[in-house]
C-alpha cells in the first residue's frame, strides 16, 4: 500500500512539473545609449521583466513545456534619471507552423512611448485586478496581447478573453496619466494597437490572423495550393481594412510581420496568383514596392 501511495504521489508531482507557464519570452535591455551610469539597475530590470513574463501564470489553460508561446521583448533605454527610464521597445511574437520546423512571426511592433519608474531590486508581483505601476501595466498589456493573438491564430476569435484583459489594462492605464495609453494620442500607441484588433472597421485583422495561419500556413505543409489560397483570401482582408481605415496601425503591423514571408509563400505560385497579391499590396504599401515586387517576380530572389 505504501509503495502504491508513493508511486501515485510521484505521478502527481511529475504531472504538475510537466505543466509550464504560457510564455517563453526572451528579454533584453539595451543600455548602449546610456553613459556613466551604474548598469546594475538595468541587469536587475532585465531579470525582473524576464521573470515576470515567464513565471507568471496568465491563464487557466494547461501548457506543456514545448507549447509555450515564444516572444521577444527588446527594451532600448534612451535616458535614465531619478529612477525614471525612457526608451522604446521592440516586441515580437512567434508561432510554430503545424507539421514543420518553420516558425512564423505573428506580431512585430516597435513601441516608442516607453516611460516608467524602476528601482534596482524592485520586485514585480502580478496583480490582475490592481494598477500597480506603468512598467507592470506595459508588461501585462503585451502578455495579454501575445496570448490573444496566439489563441486567435489557432481558433477563430479564440483570443477574446485576453483581448478583454488587455482592454482592461488600457482602461486602467488611461487614468494613470502615463504616455502611450491615451486614445487618439497618436495612431501608433498601445491604445491604437488594441483598437486595430477590436474596432469594427479593422477587427477583421483577427479573421486574417486565423485564416492566414490556421487555414493557410498550417495547411501548406500537406497541401501547398490549398494553404496558399487561404493566405490569398486573408491578404484580401488587408485591402478591406485599408479601404475603411487607411491610417490603421494594423496595416503596418501586417507589413512588418508578413511582407518578407509572403515572398516565400508565393515563390512557387502561378503567375496569375502572384500578380493578384501584388496588385492588392502595392497600393497599400507604396514605399515597400521593391519588397512587394519580389512576390510578382520570385525568380529575382532565388
For each residue, the residues with C-beta under 8 A, 3 or more apart:
1: 4 5
2: 5 6
3: 6 7
4: 1 7 8
5: 1 2 8 9
6: 2 3 9 10
7: 3 4 10 11
8: 4 5 11 12
9: 5 6 12 13
10: 6 7 13 14
11: 7 8 14 15
12: 8 9 15 16
13: 9 10 16 17
14: 10 11 17 18
15: 11 12 18 19
16: 12 13 19
17: 13 14
18: 14 15 64 65
19: 15 16 62 63 64
20: 63 64 65 67 68
21: 54 55 56 57 58 63 68
22: 57 58 59 61 63 68 69 147
23: 53 54 56 58 68 69 71 143 146 147
24: 54 68 69 70 71
25: 50 53 54 70 71 72 73 146
26: 70 71 72 73
27: 46 49 50 53 72 73 74 75
28: 46 72 73 74 75
29: 42 43 45 46 49 75 77
30: 33 74 75 76 77
31: 34 37 39 42 77
32:
33: 30 76 77 78 79
34: 31 37 39 42 77 79 80
35:
36:
37: 31 34 41 80
38: 41
39: 31 34 42 43
40: 43 44 120
41: 37 38 44 45 80 118 119 120
42: 29 31 34 39 45 46 77
43: 29 39 40 46 47
44: 40 41 47 48 120 121 122
45: 29 41 42 48 49 75 85 118 120
46: 27 28 29 42 43 49 50 75
47: 43 44 50 51
48: 44 45 51 52 118 122 123 124
49: 27 29 45 46 52 53 73 75 124 139
50: 25 27 46 47 53 54
51: 47 48 54 55 124
52: 48 49 55 56 124 126 136 139
53: 23 25 27 49 50 56 71 73 139 143
54: 21 23 24 25 50 51
55: 21 51 52
56: 21 23 52 53 126 143
57: 21 22
58: 21 22 23 143 144 147
59: 22 147 161 162
60:
61: 22
62: 19
63: 19 20 21 22 67 68
64: 18 19 20 67
65: 18 20 68
66:
67: 20 63 64
68: 20 21 22 23 24 63 65
69: 22 23 24 93 95 146 147 150
70: 24 25 26 93 94 95 103
71: 23 24 25 26 53 91 92 93 94 142 146
72: 25 26 27 28 90 91 92 93 94
73: 25 26 27 28 49 53 89 90 91 142
74: 27 28 30 89 90 91 92
75: 27 28 29 30 45 46 49 87 88 89 114
76: 30 33 87 88 89 90
77: 29 30 31 33 34 42 80 85 86 87
78: 33 86 87 88
79: 33 34 84 85 86 87
80: 34 37 41 77 84 85 86
81: 84
82:
83: 117 118 119
84: 79 80 81 115 116 117
85: 45 77 79 80 114 115 116 117 118
86: 77 78 79 80 114 115
87: 75 76 77 78 79 114
88: 75 76 78 110 111 112 113 114
89: 73 74 75 76 110 111 114 138
90: 72 73 74 76 108 109 110 111
91: 71 72 73 74 107 108 109 110 111 142
92: 71 72 74 105 107 108 109
93: 69 70 71 72 105 106 107 108 145 146 149 150
94: 70 71 72 103 104 105 106
95: 69 70 103 104 105 106 150 153 213
96: 100 102 103 104
97: 100 102 103 104 213 217 218 220 221
98: 217 218 221
99: 218 221 222
100: 96 97 221
101:
102: 96 97 217
103: 70 94 95 96 97
104: 94 95 96 97 213 217 261
105: 92 93 94 95 108 257 258 261
106: 93 94 95 149 150 153 209 213 257
107: 91 92 93 145 146 149 253 257
108: 90 91 92 93 105 253 256 257
109: 90 91 92 193 253 256
110: 88 89 90 91
111: 88 89 90 91 114 138 180 189 190
112: 88 188
113: 88 179 180 186 189 190
114: 75 85 86 87 88 89 111 138 180
115: 84 85 86 134 178 179 180
116: 84 85 133 134 135 138 178
117: 83 84 85 133 134 135
118: 41 45 48 83 85 122 135
119: 41 83 122
120: 40 41 44 45
121: 44
122: 44 48 118 119
123: 48
124: 48 49 51 52 135 136 139
125: 132
126: 52 56 136 140
127: 130 132 136
128: 165
129:
130: 127
131: 137 172 173 175 176
132: 125 127 136 137
133: 116 117 136 137
134: 115 116 117 137 138 173 176 178
135: 116 117 118 124 138 139
136: 52 124 126 127 132 133 139 140
137: 131 132 133 134 140 141 169 172 173 176 178 181
138: 89 111 114 116 134 135 141 142 180 190
139: 49 52 53 124 135 136 142 143
140: 126 136 137 143 144 165 166 169
141: 137 138 144 145 166 169 170 173 190 194
142: 71 73 91 138 139 145 146
143: 23 53 56 58 139 140 146 147
144: 58 140 141 147 148 162 163 165 166 169
145: 93 107 141 142 148 149 162 163 166 193 194
146: 23 25 69 71 93 107 142 143 149 150
147: 22 23 58 59 69 143 144 150 151 159 162
148: 144 145 151 152 159 160 161 162 163 166 197
149: 93 106 107 145 146 152 153 159 197 209
150: 69 93 95 106 146 147 153 154 159
151: 147 148 154 155 158 159 162
152: 148 149 155 156 157 158 159 206 209 210
153: 95 106 149 150 209 210 212 213 214
154: 150 151 158 210 213 214
155: 151 152 158 210 214
156: 152 207 210 214
157: 152 160 206 210
158: 151 152 154 155 210
159: 147 148 149 150 151 152 162 163 206
160: 148 157 163 164
161: 59 148 164 165
162: 59 144 145 147 148 151 159 165 166
163: 144 145 148 159 160 166 167 194 197 198
164: 160 161 167 168
165: 128 140 144 161 162 168 169
166: 140 141 144 145 148 162 163 169 170 194
167: 163 164 170 171 194 198
168: 164 165 171 172
169: 137 140 141 144 165 166 172 173
170: 141 166 167 173 174 181 190 191 194
171: 167 168 174 175
172: 131 137 168 169 175 176
173: 131 134 137 141 169 170 176 178 180 181 190
174: 170 171 181 182 183 191
175: 131 171 172
176: 131 134 137 172 173 181
177:
178: 115 116 134 137 173 181
179: 113 115 182 185 189
180: 111 113 114 115 138 173 185 189 190 191
181: 137 170 173 174 176 178 185 189 190 191
182: 174 179 185 189 191
183: 174 191 192 195
184:
185: 179 180 181 182 189 191
186: 113 189 192
187: 192 247 248 249
188: 112 192 193 249 252
189: 111 113 179 180 181 182 185 186 192 193
190: 111 113 138 141 170 173 180 181 193 194
191: 170 174 180 181 182 183 185 194 195
192: 183 186 187 188 189 195 196 249
193: 109 145 188 189 190 196 197 249 250 253
194: 141 145 163 166 167 170 190 191 197 198
195: 183 191 192 198 199 202
196: 192 193 199 202 205 248 249 250 253
197: 148 149 163 193 194 202 203 205 206 250
198: 163 167 194 195 203
199: 195 196 202 203 245
200: 203
201: 241 244 245 248
202: 195 196 197 199 205 241 244 245 248 250
203: 197 198 199 200 206
204: 207 208 237 240 241
205: 196 197 202 208 209 237 241 250 254
206: 152 157 159 197 203 209 210
207: 156 204 210 211 234 237
208: 204 205 211 212 234 237 238 254
209: 106 149 152 153 205 206 212 213
210: 152 153 154 155 156 157 158 206 207 213 214 215
211: 207 208 214 215 216 230 231 233 234 237
212: 153 208 209 215 216 217 230 231 234 258
213: 95 97 104 106 153 154 209 210 216 217 218
214: 153 154 155 156 210 211 218
215: 210 211 212 218 219 227 230
216: 211 212 213 219 220 227 228 230 231 234
217: 97 98 102 104 212 213 220 227 231 265
218: 97 98 99 213 214 215 221 227
219: 215 216 222 223 226 227 230
220: 97 216 217 223 224 226 227 228 231 265
221: 97 98 99 100 218 227
222: 99 219
223: 219 220 226 227
224: 220 227 228 268
225: 228 229
226: 219 220 223 229 230
227: 215 216 217 218 219 220 221 223 224 230 231
228: 216 220 224 225 231 232 265 266 269 273
229: 225 226 232 233
230: 211 212 215 216 219 226 227 233 234
231: 211 212 216 217 220 227 228 234 235 262 265
232: 228 229 235 236 273 276 277
233: 211 229 230 236 237
234: 207 208 211 212 216 230 231 237 238
235: 231 232 238 239 262 277 280 281
236: 232 233 239 240 280
237: 204 205 207 208 211 233 234 240 241
238: 208 234 235 241 242 251 254 280 281 284
239: 235 236 242 243 280 284
240: 204 236 237 243 244
241: 201 202 204 205 237 238 244 245 248 250 251
242: 238 239 245 246 248 251 283 284
243: 239 240 246
244: 201 202 240 241
245: 199 201 202 241 242 248 250
246: 242 243 251
247: 187
248: 187 196 201 202 241 242 245 251
249: 187 188 192 193 196 252 253
250: 193 196 197 202 205 241 245 253 254
251: 238 241 242 246 248 254 255 284 285
252: 188 249 255 256
253: 107 108 109 193 196 249 250 256 257
254: 205 208 238 250 251 257 258 259
255: 251 252 258 259 285 288
256: 108 109 252 253 259
257: 105 106 107 108 253 254 261
258: 105 212 254 255 261 262
259: 254 255 256 262 263 281 285 288 291 292
260: 263 264 291
261: 104 105 257 258 264 265
262: 231 235 258 259 265 266 277 281 295
263: 259 260 266 267 291 294 295 298 301
264: 260 261 267
265: 217 220 228 231 261 262 269
266: 228 262 263 269 273 274 277 295 298
267: 263 264 298 301 302
268: 224 298
269: 228 265 266 273 274
270: 273 274
271: 274 275
272: 275 276
273: 228 232 266 269 270 276 277
274: 266 269 270 271 277 278 295 296 298
275: 271 272 278 279 296
276: 232 272 273 279 280
277: 232 235 262 266 273 274 280 281 295
278: 274 275 281 282 292 293 295 296
279: 275 276 282 283
280: 235 236 238 239 276 277 283 284
281: 235 238 259 262 277 278 284 285 292 295
282: 278 279 285 286 289 292
283: 242 279 280 286
284: 238 239 242 251 280 281
285: 251 255 259 281 282 288 289 291 292
286: 282 283 289
287:
288: 255 259 285 291 292
289: 282 285 286 292 293
290: 293 294
291: 259 260 263 285 288 294
292: 259 278 281 282 285 288 289 295 296
293: 278 289 290 296 297 300
294: 263 290 291 297 298 300 301
295: 262 263 266 274 277 278 281 292 298
296: 274 275 278 292 293
297: 293 294 300
298: 263 266 267 268 274 294 295 301 302
299: 302
300: 293 294 297
301: 263 267 294 298
302: 267 298 299
